[in-house]
Amino acid sequence: MTQTTSKRPYLIRAMHEWMTDNGLTPYVAVNAGAKDLLVPEQYISEGKIILNVSYSATRGLNLAADRLSFEARFRGVAQKVDVPISAVIGIYAQETGQGMIFADEDSLPPRSDELRDTKPPGPPTLKVVK
């Protein structure tokens, strides 16, 4: 099977567009322990940071295939934010909580064709229980 690209950046962009079109405020939850991350560290809590990624809260928002980047004000101070897409845990609407949480792509469940190899040989058997 051919290696495919991650669905995560596509789903983030789609959810962001849906939220924006419906007048909702998109927020992303980010794993602050990820490598190659540029976020204001004083806003990290329990290993995560929550970021408002609405167009009104960001400047130069870029939802690329490999990175999420923008500039935003934190307590009045402009700061650059740059996050690998793989560090995005989820995206949700502030007003409703509706959104999407992403599984770690390294720990996804096996594909159905991989499960086929683990089944015991032979036909299934039934047992009558009285």
Buried (B, 14 or more C-beta within 10 A) or exposed (E): EEEEEEEBBEBBBBBBEBBBEEEBBBBBBBBBEBEEBEBBEEBBEEEBBBBBBBEEBBEEBEBEEEBBBBEBEEEEEEBEBBBBBBBBBBBBBBEEEEBEEBEEEEEEEEEEEEEEEEEEEEEEEEEEEE
